[in-house]
Amino acid sequence: MFCFFSPNKTACSRQSKDSVIAVLRSLCLAMSFLLLSGCESIGYYYQSVEGHLSLMQKSRPIKQLLQDEELDPVLREKLKLVLEVREFASSHLGLPDNESYHSYAALDRKAAVWNVVATPEFSMAPKQWCYPVIGCASYRGYFKQERAQQYGDELKQEGLDVAVEPAAAYSTLGWFDDPLPSTIINWPQPQLVGLIFHELAHQQLYVQDDSTFNESFATAVEEIGVERWYSAKGDSAGLKQWRQRQTHKQEFIQLLLQSRELLQKIYAISMPAAEMRRQKSDVFAVLHEDYLKLKRKWGGYSGYDHWFKRELNNARLASVATYTERVPAFLALLKQSGGDLGKFYRACEKLAELPMPQRKARLQKLSQL
C-alpha cells in the first residue's frame, strides 16, 4: 500500500520493515523538498507531508490511463503529448531519463502549491527560509491557498511586502517520480511543453542557497527546449507564435525589471519613510501606465492583465527577478558552448561549484555579452 510513497520502484516487494524505512525516508525527503525548516511549527511539517503524499497518491501512470476507453478524448490527446514531450526532453535535451512526468495526478484545485514571497517595505531583497538538504530559498510553499494566505497576512503584520503566488507544479529534484498535475494539463501547448522542461531542469542541476541561479537556469532550459521542440517538429507556425509570445514576455519582464531597478535606487537614498512610500507608490503607478502603452503596442494582447489585478509590491517584483534575472547569462553560456547542451550543462555545473560571489560576478559578465 505504500509503494507510491517511495522513490524505489521495488519497495512493494520488500519485507514490511524495508517498506516502513522507505516510507520514513520519503517523509523526510518530502519535508525537505517542500521547503521545510526544523525550526518551523509542527503544523507546517504536517501540511507539507500530507499535501505531497496526497498528490503522490492521486498519481496514475499515463500509459495505464490511455488504456481506458472511456477517457476524455481531449485529455487523451494531452496525455499523449506529455509522453512525447517527456521522451524529447531526455533524447534531445539531455534532461534526466527517469519516471518523472510519466504519471498524471488529477487535483481538485487551481495550483499544485502556493508560494509565499516576502521583502522588507523598502528593499528588493527577498526573505530567505533555510531548510534541510536543499539549503535556503526565497519562498515558502503551501499546499492550501488559505494556509499560504494566512502566513502571508502574518508577515504583512510584521511590515513586510508579501506576495502569495500560485505554482502549477513543483520539483522534488529527482528524489521522487514527479507526476504531471492537472493544474497545467489545459495550458496552451508551448507553456505545457515548457513547464515539463523547466521542472526537469531542476533535476539536472540544483545549487543550494541560490534560488535565482536555480530558477533562471530552469527558465533558460525551458526557452531553449521549446525552441528546439518546435524546430524538430517542423512546426513553423507554432514556432512563430511561440517567438511572438516570448517577445511579449521579454518586453513585459524588462518593464518590471526597470521598475525594480528604479525602486532599488530610491531605497538607497536616505529620506523620511513617508516620502519613500510616496515615491514607491509613484513607481508602481507609472509601471501600470507603461504596461497599458505596451499593451496597445501589442495590439491589445492581454496576457499580463492578471498581473495588475493584485497589489503591486516589492515581493512580486522580487519573485519575477528570481525566475528571469540570470536567463541572458545562461543563454550567452549556451552560445559559448556552441549550442551543445552537454557542454552547456557542464559549464553550468562548473559555475555552480564557484563560491556565490564569484558565481554572481561570472553570471553578471555573461549577461553583458
C-alpha positions, 0 to 999 in steps of 0.5 A: 500500500505504500509503494507510491510513497517511495522513490524505489520502484521495488519497495512493494516487494520488500519485507514490511520493515524495508517498506516502513524505512522507505516510507520514513525516508520519503517523509523526510525527503518530502519535508525537505523538498517542500521547503521545510525548516526544523525550526518551523511549527509542527503544523507546517511539517504536517501540511507539507507531508500530507499535501505531497503524499496526497498528490503522490497518491492521486498519481496514475501512470499515463500509459495505464490511463490511455488504456481506458476507453472511456477517457476524455478524448481531449485529455487523451490527446494531452496525455499523449503529448506529455509522453512525447514531450517527456521522451524529447526532453531526455533524447534531445535535451539531455534532461534526466531519463527517469519516471518523472512526468510519466504519471498524471495526478488529477487535483481538485484545485487551481495550483499544485502549491502556493508560494509565499514571497516576502521583502522588507517595505523598502528593499528588493531583497527577498526573505530567505527560509533555510531548510534541510538538504536543499539549503535556503530559498526565497519562498515558502510553499503551501499546499492550501491557498488559505494556509499560504494566505494566512502566513502571508497576512502574518508577515504583512503584520510584521511590515513586510511586502508579501506576495502569495503566488500560485505554482502549477507544479513543483520539483522534488529534484529527482528524489521522487517520480514527479507526476504531471498535475492537472493544474497545467494539463489545459495550458496552451501547448508551448507553456505545457511543453515548457513547464515539463522542461523547466521542472526537469531542469531542476533535476539536472542541476540544483545549487543550494542557497541560490534560488535565482541561479536555480530558477533562471537556469530552469527558465533558460532550459525551458526557452531553449527546449521549446525552441528546439521542440518546435524546430524538430517538429517542423512546426513553423507556425507554432514556432512563430507564435511561440517567438511572438509570445516570448517577445511579449514576455521579454518586453513585459519582464524588462518593464518590471525589471526597470521598475525594480531597478528604479525602486532599488535606487530610491531605497538607497537614498536616505529620506523620511519613510513617508516620502519613500512610500510616496515615491514607491507608490509613484513607481508602481503607478507609472509601471501600470501606465507603461504596461497599458502603452505596451499593451496597445503596442501589442495590439491589445494582447492581454496576457499580463492583465492578471498581473495588475489585478493584485497589489503591486509590491516589492515581493512580486517584483522580487519573485519575477527577478528570481525566475528571469534575472540570470536567463541572458547569462545562461543563454550567452553560456549556451552560445559559448558552448556552441549550442551543445547542451552537454557542454552547456550543462557542464559549464553550468555545473562548473559555475555552480561549484564557484563560491556565490560571489564569484558565481554572481560576478561570472553570471553578471559578465555573461549577461553583458555579452 
